[in-house]
Structures are given as structure tokens and as C-alpha cells.
Amino acid sequence: MTKIAIVNGNNLLGHFLRRFLTHHTTYSFVDIYDSEQIANEENETHRYNVNDLKTIRKLISKVKPSHIIALNDFNSSDDDKHKQEIWNKNVLVVENLSKAAAINESHLMLISNESLYDGTTGPYKEEDKPNPLNYYGKARHAAENLVITTIENSSIVRAPMIYGYLPGVPSLVEKVLENDHLSLRDDYLTNPVYAEDAALAIYKIISKQRKGLYCLGGPDYLTPFEWGLKLNQYLCNLSGNISPSYVSISKDKEQKLKFGFVSLKAETDLNMKFMALSSAHSAIRFLIDKRKYDI
């Protein structure tokens, strides 16, 4: 029986994943959250204490999942003040999940991201060597290494910027709809992936019993700011309340860092076709209209 433990899935991908599993599979799943997180507890839910990580191992032994999906991701703009918290929530949690997965013979899947790289030679492939720019990226790299060295029955999914829309779920799309001010990076390039595609890739790794590393990414290569403008134009044909921000380079420089991922392995081995922005925007519009007219 396929039983999935979704760890710290109180984010857009977590919501899409639960939605996909509910509507398209017969798999059962439970949610496991850091006790500090606010979470929707409509499903079977368990909590662990980040200050006593033995609790997470006890929970895994109690739940006995066939698969564990680690969505935990804690970042801070001030690395120096929050180094311990970044390490605990990104690395120590994964270390304990790895040990619990090995003991309970569960497949462990870690969701990772672009912070592993320095943006000089992207988009990146599975075999490209990580070179993080900051402490958060180093913590994410350490978490990956823990999974690779601790448990053979595992997989790692590296995803760029994930976007999508579900009613009531906080997201950049929701902010655009509400005309909230958005400051989006315009100093690096990436290939955003639609959250439903990412959820489908996770499902296929599970159903096909795959192991190893997979990179995900959509076909459009642009900055987050450019993504926001395209989304806003599609949704309401206005310039919107979106402004560019610059963190990694000076505003007057034209050169942009290059992140994102080459998704060829996922496309061929998992039989994936990642949505272009135009197709994803149509899917988003359908969900918005469904909410508006209560279809």
C-alpha cells in the first residue's frame, strides 16, 4: 500500500501535491508539520518539535509511510542572525528523516532548489557541481548530501521558482489578483515550473519507483519580474503593481545571473512535458473562473 508522509507541506507545492493525490490516485497521505507552522488540519496531521527532533523519528515509526516527501524549506534574508535556525530546519530535520526512512524502509524524497548554485553557468543539469552563494544554499546542499549518503532508497527533486494558483492558498498569483505590491527580482534568469507539473513529477517518481536526482523546469527562461509582468498582462491587461528588485548585481548592469534547470532527464525518464507560461496561465484562469462562478 502506498502511504505518503508529506513533511512541512504548508506551501504552494504541498497544496498542489495533496490536491493531485486526492483527485488522481488511490494513495493515502498524512501531513507532518513543524510545531511552529500554521497548517490546515483537514487531513490526518501530526506535529514534531524542531527542538527535539527525535519526535520526528517516532512519528515516522508510528505512521509507517512507504514514502516520505520532505518539503521543508526555511530561508532568511539575514543569514548571520538565523544560521542555527536555517541549519536546524533545512539540515537536521532531513538528517532525522533520513534515519527514520532507513529504519522504516521508506523511500525519502527531498525537494531542493536553485540556491545550490552561483548563477554563472545555468540552466543547470543533474551532474553540475553545486556552488552555493550563501549560507542557506550551503544548508540545502548539506541536506542533499545527507540524503545521498544516508539512504539508498531516495530521490532528490530540484525545482526552480514554482508558481500556481489555488483558491485561499497564499501565492504570487493571489497577490497579483489582489493588486498587492510585488517586488520581484530582475537580476537573474530562471525557468519557472507550474506547481501542478511539479506535483505530477513527484507522483511519477513514486509510481515508477525511481531513485536518484531529477531537475524540473518550464520552457520559458526569464526573470521573476518578467514572469510577473506576463502573468499580470494575461490576467488583467494592466501594468499592475509590480516593481523590479536587484540583489545580486548593480541595477545599471545588463548582465543577469543564470539559474534554472535543464529538465531533459525528467522529460524522457518520467515522460513529462512541462507547461509553457501561456498554457499554465490558461489553467490558472480556469481555476480563477471556477472560484468566481462557483463551477
Secondary structure, DSSP 8 states (H G I E B T S, - for coil): --EEEEES--SHHHHHHHHHHHHH---EEEEEEETTS----SS-EEEEBTTBTHHHHHHHHHH--SEEEE------S-HHHHHHHHHIIIIIHHHHHHHHHHHHT-EEEEEE-GGGS-SSS-SB-TTS----SSHHHHHHHHHHHHHHHH-SSEEEEE---EE---TTS--HHHHHHTT--EEEE-SEEB--EEHHHHHHHHHHHHHTT--EEEE---S--B-HHHHHHHHHHHHHSS--SEEEE-SSS-TT----EE--B--HHHHHHS------HHHHHHHHHHHHHHHHHT-
